[in-house]
Amino acid sequence: MNTSTKVAVTLLAAANVVVIALIVGWAAGHLAHLDGARHSQAIGRAVIAFGGTLTLAATLTLTILQVLQ
């Protein structure tokens, strides 16, 4: 795999990670709001879900990229 392909795959993976984390964060906040949580609590749960998903997906992406080398 040449360098430009690796860069393209890395950037695509990073974009996917952010989109997935945003969706998970939004869903967690929405479910918290439906659960009766106040606005600040719902935002807090969304932030925690976003951060956790971002960390997990980034770790998996880096692991896959190391395996491909």
C-alpha positions in Angstrom: 0.0 0.0 0.0 1.6 3.3 -1.1 1.7 6.4 1.1 -1.1 8.4 -0.6 -3.4 5.4 -0.2 -2.5 5.2 3.5 -3.2 8.9 4.0 -6.6 8.6 2.2 -7.6 5.6 4.2 -6.6 7.3 7.4 -8.5 10.5 6.6 -11.6 8.5 5.6 -11.4 6.5 8.8 -11.1 9.6 10.9 -14.1 11.2 9.2 -16.1 8.0 9.8 -15.1 8.0 13.5 -16.3 11.5 14.0 -19.6 10.9 12.3 -20.3 7.7 14.2 -19.3 9.4 17.5 -21.7 12.4 16.8 -24.5 10.0 16.1 -23.9 8.0 19.3 -23.6 11.3 21.3 -26.8 12.6 19.9 -28.7 9.4 20.5 -27.4 9.2 24.1 -28.5 12.8 24.8 -31.9 12.2 23.2 -32.5 9.1 25.2 -31.5 10.9 28.4 -33.9 13.6 27.6 -36.7 11.1 27.0 -35.8 9.5 30.3 -36.7 12.7 32.0 -33.2 14.1 32.5 -32.7 17.8 32.6 -31.0 19.6 29.7 -27.6 19.8 31.4 -27.7 16.1 32.3 -28.7 15.1 28.8 -25.8 17.1 27.4 -23.4 15.5 29.9 -24.5 12.0 28.9 -24.1 12.9 25.2 -20.6 14.3 25.8 -19.6 11.1 27.7 -21.0 8.9 25.0 -19.3 11.0 22.3 -15.9 10.8 24.0 -16.1 7.1 24.7 -17.1 6.3 21.2 -14.4 8.6 19.7 -11.8 6.9 21.9 -12.8 3.4 21.1 -13.1 4.0 17.3 -9.8 5.9 17.2 -8.1 3.0 19.0 -9.5 0.4 16.7 -8.5 2.5 13.6 -5.0 2.8 14.8 -4.8 -0.9 15.5 -6.1 -1.7 12.1 -3.6 0.7 10.5 -0.7 -0.9 12.4 -1.8 -4.4 11.2 -1.9 -3.2 7.6 1.7 -2.0 7.7 
